């Protein structure tokens, strides 16, 4: 209906919400062109609060190409790096689900509500398994030549003999980790079915999966009962989770409405805060260690994409607090500028600072090209200044006990290192938030 109303020649983008957004769940996401999302931080609830179901953006015009000689060869160079080198190969081939087997192999995969960091039966939901058994095709965001969107299928059988309906469902590492490993659902098709239900509900699958993992353990420990969950929750029971996801999206009762406001909200009322896997918001699919835990817990959006703490944990063995914090600050600054340029972070290995400067020069932004570093610092400072001004206190963020019980390939979590990281990074955040009015804006 939206496509018919919008008209045009197909150059359009549609943003829409589901029941979770209409019910103002803090886990409500905004679906973008079916296969991508503004997934976290409750953007869907903002639209729902405005009684806004969808936004359609239509455009049939284009910009004139720059008249200079720099643009065309630079475009071809970058296009070649994106499509003909191995710089983006990971994202096009198996995609981010390649991480599932890798993280499981080094005991860094959050499983069964983070009760453990690997699972012997993980092969049922690895990137390789999804590709071999479920993959229908690759797709790409508008204008992108890479094709990192991986579409699997779910199949529904009708009452008539040999009548089936196939539906396409996108998958990535994070949805597999949270709707699969965290719930001990270790069959690729079952995970896709859960993802499809979450899509229809308009839920962020990361938060929804982690919330239901907490609810399952809370049920096992007797903190909640079927009265709250409406369906008996048991790790590995995909059928029960299918119903629970619907209950969470629609806010079927007081328990699910409270859980939809955040796992910690429910844990504070029912108990179980110590095993609520929340780092500012429900954790992403990495149990790599102290730097990642602090990175997400204190990060600007409490997102694994604020900085690559998960990567740092895997590459650095020494517990150098100053070095780790410097990495988080610098990596965040690089990502801040890249996202301000409206670039996909998957392409961050292509769009290094020098390439970005070349791009800016080619389209006439020469002053900006000469000041990438200082502008990035300014943007970073403005973000943190706003965050602290609206009440964020990095020193007061609590890391639930479950994270301190994690054992990875490097051994048990070092709580002294974890606490020192938080203290030092919090101090650095406050320093970053001090605006220098003489910096370029």
Buried (B, 14 or more C-beta within 10 A) or exposed (E): EEEEEBEEEEEBBBBBBBBBBBBBBBBBBBBBBBBBBBBBBBBBBBBBEEEBBBBBEEEEEEEEEBEEEBBEEBBEEBEEBBBEEEBBEBBBBBBBBBBBBBBBEBBBBBBBBBBBBBBEEBBBBBBBBBBEBBBEEBBEBEEBEBBBBBBBBBEEEEEEEEEEEEBBBBBBBBBBBBBBBBBBBBBBBBBBBBBBBBBBBBBBBBBBBBBBBBBBBBBEEEBBEEEBBBBEBBBBBBEBBBBBBBBBBBBBBEBBBBBBBBBBBBBEBBBBBEBBBBBBBBBBBBBBBBBBBBBBBBBBBBBBBBBBBBBBBBEBEEBEBEEBBEBBBEBBBBBBBBBEEEBBEBBBEBBEBEBBBBBBBBBBEEEBBBBBEEBBBBBBBBBBBEBBEEEBEBEEBEBBEBBBBBEBBBEEBBBEBBBBBBBBBBEBBBEBBEBEEEBEE
